[in-house]
């Protein structure tokens, strides 16, 4: 007797118990039973019995003493090895290097406070993989102090890896809110996290053109963006030894004052954008002619106020339509609020001061107060929308002007716009650091040095995560066709490739496995477990480890990490 597995089109295969017999000179088969109701494991067990093998339960042979999640730790450790993280931290192995590596791994796998790290990693193989089984919270804090002392050397190594003479450097500033009041760096400033009443800490991230982090600087929470730029450019030239560089920053980062300072530094060029006021002056002076946008969505112009620079005017028609719709909805919402105040004026609200206070609470709720003309009297209130101001603002909907000092023979008009849009890679880094994967916030450290070390640690974690995400693009909700960005229309709205849209729609890859986010793929890998076993009823005998066999999908994820190159 034997078991045949018969394909059944798209349904589950049919398992049949059969026997062979002879009829004349021919061998025939007859079906004795349909085993399709059994699981495939049960069918395979019957097959082994029919072959004469002896079966015994694992429970009767081995004692499983413990199990620890291993696959996700293995993945991060593999990525760290491929990017040479340990050699970045220190050329000679030491306890501090192991502790910092372990903290970076935890920051990628399950971001949490240093006090909670040692508790989190207990049911995983991380303590054994990194050699930190006996580490305490005090050891982690001491390792952070060690890391901060080495920050300059580590950043110098990263710059040597990823920055080149004449290449581009992206720079932007963000902030994270702070829990507590004692840290000297914590201060009230421009709130980017939407946490009212919370002090914050600012940090500037310097990356290469691909978005790989090279350096991070920490500033007090009330420091302005633009004041941090020149020291970073100085760092690139003097500390990293890059004499010719193109610095890319947004219009709030690189203003006229900063450009005047950059002009004094030989070999430094810039790519930024004009603020709305400067664009309006170009329009009023006739240098920017809106009619040219009827035939194309970008063109280059010059202006005597910007000597030695090129201005590239762009108009995104889709963005213009979106902003017009948004403005109208905000105006309508504000008018609705003001109608309520107008109905109360003279009845529930009496007196010019009382009416004015109530109007002040609602007039700028949606940030469109500049478009309203208000008239407040002792017993009444009226308003009207100033259509001239609305039209003046609408004229610039979707319009932006890229400003650069890089000559045309080194950077085309289209590439100037594409280069400015590279700043989205720094914005993606901030999103990853703050919310998606690494959770740099909230910052809880009390000492200034610990805050700096914490943010630098998170930057190093993002450096590893960046390479993991790039390697895992085929498995993630990510667009694999990155080369298209260099040739597509630089002004038109970004479009994902058809393959990326298909992944987002079906949520399934070509091999039938699920598409993942970075977090859920790590979670799936954690299903690879290392079991510590011993022979049944054999106390005192040595134990041995058995790691569960990865699925095809898990193996592919690990193989992609093995292929990481710098």
N, C-alpha and C positions, 0 to 999 in steps of 0.2 A: 504494500500500500504506500501511497505517497500523496502529497498535497500539491495541487496545481493552483497558481495564481493567474487568473484570466482577466485581461484588461476589459473595462466596461465603459468605453467611451469617456465621458467626462465625470461619470459617477465613480464611486469607490470600487476598486478591483474585487472580483469574486473569488473566494477561496473555496476550492472543491476537494473533498477527500475522495481519491480514486484508487482503483486497483487495475493492474494490467493482467491480461489473459491472452491465450493463444487460440486462434480460430484458423485451423489449417496452418498455412505458412505465415499468416499475418498476426501481428500483435495488436490487440484491441484494448480499449480502456472503458471501464464502466464507472459511473459516479455513484458513490455510496452515500455521500452526505454533502450538504451545502453548509460550509462553515463561515459564511459571510457575516453571521451575527456576532462572531467572536472578534475580539480586538486582534490587531496584527501581532502584538506581543504573544497572545495566546496561540495564534496560528503558528508562530515561529517556534514556540515551545513544543507543540505537537510534532512539528517537523523534526526537531532534534530527537524526540522520543522514538519516532519511526526510524530514524537512522541508527538507533541503538545507543544513543548517548544517555548518560546518567545525569539527572538534574537534581540540584540541591539549592535550597533557598539561601540567599545571601545572609539572611538573619541567622541561619544555622551555622555559617562559616566564620563570619566576622562580627566584631563589635565596632560600631561607628561611635567614637568617643566625642567628636566635635565636628562642626562644620563652620566654615567661614567664607563669606562672599569674597570672590577673588577676581572675576573677569574684569570689572571696571577698574580695579587697582592695577591689574596687569596692563590694561590699555593705556592708562596715564603714565605708568612707569616706562612702557615701551616708547611712548611719544617723547618723554623726557630724554630717554637714551638716544633717540634718533636726532633730537635737536641739540644734543650735547649740553644739557642744562647743568649737570654737575660740574663740568669743566668751566662753565661760565661762573658758577658760584665760587669755586676754589679749585686750584689745580691739584691740591693734595687732599686725599680723603680725611675727614675729621667728623666729630660728633655734631658740630654745628651745621655742617653741610648736609648731613643726613636729616637733621631736624627741620631745616629750611625746606629741603626737598619734600619732606612729609607734609609740611604745612601748605606748600604750593599744591600738592596733590589733593589735600582735603578742600582747599579753596576751589578746585575744579569740580570735585565730586559732590561735595555737600557743604557749601559755605556756611560757616558758623563762627562764633567767638572762640578765641584761643582757650578760654576756660572749658569749652565744650568739646574741643577737638579730641582730646585723649579718651573721652567717653564714647565719642562716635566711632572711632576706628577700632574699638575692641572686638566687635563681631566680624571684622574683615581681616584680610591678610596683610593690610598695610603696615602694621607694626613689624612684622617679620620681613616684608619686602624691603622696607627702608631702614630696618635695624633700630627702631625707636620704641621697643616694647616697654622699656622701663622709664620712658620720658614723663615728666610732670609738667604742670603749667609753668612753673618757674624756669624749667629748661627751655620751654618754647619762648618765653620772654627774653631769656638770655641769648637765644639764637637770633631773635629779631634784632637785638642790639648789635650782634655780630654782623648781620646782614646789612644794616644801615652803614656800618663802617666801610663796607666793601661796595657800596652803591656806585661810586664813581668808576671803580675798576670794572665792574660788571657792565655798566653803560658804555664804557669805552670799548669793551669787547663786542657788544652788540652793534655799536656804530661801525666798527671795523668790518663786521660781517655784512651789514646791510646798506650802509651809506657809501656813495661814490662821488668822486669829483664831478661837478656839474649836474648832479642829480637833484631830484626834488625831495623836499622834506615837508611833511604836513604837520601843522601845529594848531591845537585848539585847547581851550580851557573849559573845565566843568567844575562842578562842586557836589559835595555830598553832605547831608545834614548830620549834625553831631548830637549825641546824647550826653548831656551834662553841661557844666559851665566852667570847669576848671582849666581846660586846655588853652594855652595862650594862642593857638592857631584858630580857635573857634570864635567866629564873629558873625554879626548880622550883615548880610550882603544881598546881592542879586539872587533871588530864590529860584533855583532851577528844578527843585524837587517837589514844589507845591506843599511844603511843610511850614505853615505859618507859625511864627513864634519860635522856630528852631534856629540855633546858630549853625554855621556851616564852615567847611574847610574847602578851599579851592585847590585844584591841581591841574597842571598843564601837561598834556601828553604829546610827545614828539614821536612821529612814526616815519617810516620810509614810504615811498609812493604806493606800495602794496597794502599799507595799513599795519605792518608789523611794528610793534612798539619798540622803541630804542631807548627812550629816557622819559622820566616823569619828574616833575618838580612840584613841590607842595607850597602853597601860599596861605596867608591869612584869609579868612572868609570874606573880608570886605575889600580885597585887592581887585582893582579893575583889570579886565582882560588885556587891554592894550599895553599896560605897563609891564606885563610879563614877557612881551615878545622879544625885545632887544637883548635881554640877558640870555634867552634861549638861542638866538642867532649867534651871540658871542660864544656860547658853549659849543655850538657846532664848529665854529672856526678855530677856537683856541684849544678846547679840550679834545675834540674829536679829530682835529687836524684837517677838516674839509675846508679848503680855501675858496672854492667856487660852488655855490649852492643856490637853488631856487626855493625860496620859502613860500609855502602856500597857506594862506589864512583867510578867514572870512572878513567881511567888511567892518565888523566890530573889533577885530583883532588888528588889522593892518589899516590904519587911517593915515591921514596926511602927515601928522606929527611923527608917526613911526617911520613913514617912508623917508622923511627928511633925515632921520637918524640913520636909516639903512643906506642912504646914498653916500654916507661918509665911510662905509665899509666896502672896501674893494672886493669884487668877486661875488657880491650878494645881489641876487635879483629876486623879484617877488611876483606873485600872482594873487590878486584879491578882487574885490568888487566895489563899486561906488555905492554910497548910501543914497537914499531916496532924494534927499535935498539936492545933492550934486546932479542926479539924473534930471531932476526938474529944471535945474539951471541950464543944462544942455538943451533941453526941449524948448525952453523959453528963448534961448539965444539962437535957435535955429540950427544948431550943430547936430542935433538929433532929430531927424525927420521921420515921423511915424509912417508916412506914406511908403517909405522903403520896405516896411514890413509886409506890404501887400504882395510882394514878389518873392521874398525870402525871409527866413526867420532869424538871420544874423548878418551883420555887416560890420566892417572895421571903420573907425573914424579917428581923427586926431583933434586935439584942442590945445591952444597955447597955455592953458593952466596946468597941463600935464606934459611938460617937456621931456622928451626921451622915452615916453611911454606910449603904449598902444591901448586903445579902448575898443572893446568888442561889444556892440549892442546886440542883445538877444531878446526875442519875444516868444514866450511859450503860450500859444493860443489856448491850449487846454487849461493851463493854469490861470490865464486871464478870465476865462469863462467861470472857473470855479471860484475865483476871488470875487467876481461880480455877484454871483449867487449868494456867497457867504455875506457880503456887505449888505445886500438887500434884506437877508434874513435877520441880521443884527440890527439894522435900522428899524425893521418892523417890530422886533422884540423890545427895543428901547422905547419906541413910540407907544407900545401897549402899556409899558410901565408908567410912562409919563401921562397917559390918559387917565390912569387911576389916580395919580396925584392931582391932575386937573379937576377930576370929579370931587375930590376931597377939599380942594381950596375954597375957602370962604365958609365951609361947613365944619368939618372936623379939624381942618387946618386953618388957623386964623393968624394973620400978621405975616409980614414979608419975611421976617427971620425964620419963623416956623416952616413956612412953605419952602423957603430956600434950602433949609437943612434937609428936608425930605427929598427935594429935587436932587440935591447933591449926592444923596445915597444911591440914586438909581440912574442918574444921567450917564455915568461912565461905567456902568456895570458891564457893558459889552464892548467897551473901548471905542465907542464911536461918538463921543460927546462933541468932538470938533465939528461934526456935521449938523449940529442943532443950534438954532438961534432961540434963546429963552427970554421970556418977559415975565418978571415976577412982580406982582403988586400986592398990596395989603390984603385984598379980598379975592384975588384971582391969579391964575397962572396960565400962560399960553406958550406954545412953542411952534416952530415950523422947521422943516428940514431944508438946509441950505443946499439947493441943487447945484449951484456953481462949484462949491467945495467938493461935493460928491463927484461931479463930472471931472474936476481937476485930478482927483485921486484915481478915478476910473481910467483916465487916459494912460496911466502907467501900469495898469493891471498886466501882470505877466511879463513886464519889462525888467531886465536887469543888465548891467554893464560890467563886464569883466575888465579889470585893469591890470596890465602887466608891463614889466620892463624888459622881458625877454624878447630879443629881436626876431623878426619874421623868418630869417633864414635858419633859426634854431627851433622855432615853435610856430606852427601854422595857426591860422585864425581858429579853425575848428579844434585843434589840440589845446589851444589856450583855454577854451571853454571846458573841454574834457578834463583838463588838469585842475581847474577850479572845482569841478564836481568831484574830484578825488577826496575832498573833505568829508564826503559821506562815509568814507572808510574810518575816519577818526570818530565820527558820530556813532558808527556802528560799534566801535571799540568802547565808547562810553556807555552805550546801551547794554553791551555785554558785561561790562564791569559793574554797572549799577543795578541792573534789574534782571537780565535774562539768565545768566549763568553764574557769575562770580560774586555778586552782591557785596560790593565794597562798602555799601551803606547799610545800616547806620554805623557811624564811627563811634566807638565806645571808649577808646583809649584815653587816658587822662594826660599822659606825658607827651610833649611835643615830639620827641624822638620816636616814640612808639607809633604815633599817628603817621609820621613819615615812613617808618618801616612797614607799617600795615599797607599803605598805599603802594609802596614799591613792591611788596610781596604780591599784591593783587595784579600789578602790572606784569610781573614775571609769570603769574598764573595765566594771564591773558595771552602772553607770548606762546606758551605751550598750547593753550586752547585754540589759538589762531591756526596753528599748524594742524591740529587735530580736525578742526572744522574744514580746512582746505582739503585734507586727505579724505574726509568722509563725505564730500559733496555728492558723490553718486548715491549715497544712502540717505541723505537728508533732504528736507524741503528747501534745497538750494539750487540755484541755476548753475549748471555745469559749463555752459557756454560763456565763459568769461572773456574769450577773445573777441566776441562781437562788440564789446564796449568800445574797442579801439577804432571801430569803423562805422558804427551807427550814427545817426543824426545826433549831434551833441546837445541840441536844444529841445528836441521832441521829448515827450514823457518817456521815461525808461520803460522798456517792455521786457518781460521775461520770455525766455525761449519757449517753443511749443512743448519741448520735453519737460521743462519745469512746470508749465501750466498743467500738463497731463499728470505729473506727480501730485500737484496740489489738488486736482479734481478727483482722481481715483484713490489717492493715498496708498497706492500699491506700486511696487517696482515691477520691472519686466519679469522677474523670476517668481512673482506672486507674493513676495514678502512685503511687510508694511514699510512705508516711508516713515522716517523718524525725525524728531528734533534732536539737537545735541544732548539734551537732558535725558530724553526717553531712550536714546541709543545706549547711553551709559547705564541706564537702569536695566536694559535688556542684557547687557554684558555682565551685570552683577549676578545674573542667574548662573554663571559659571562658578561653581563652588569647589573649594578644596576640603575634602573630608579626611580627618585623621582617624585611622582604623588600626585594629589589632585583631589577632586571631581569637576566635571565640573561646571564652573561658581560659585565657592564657595570661593572667595578670603577671606583671613583671617582665613580660616579653617586650621587645622594642615595638614601637608603633611605626606606621608608614602612612604616607599621604597619597590620596587618590583624587585627582582633579577631574571633574565631570567633563565629558567630551563636548566641545563646542558644537553648536548647530552650524549648518552651512552659512547662515547669515552672520553669526557671531565670528566665525572663522574669517569671513570676507572682511569684516570690520577690522580685525586684528591684522590681516594681511595688508590692508590699505595703510595702516599706521606703520607697518614694517617698511613700506616704500617711501616714507617721508625723506626728503632730501633738502638741504639748505641751499 
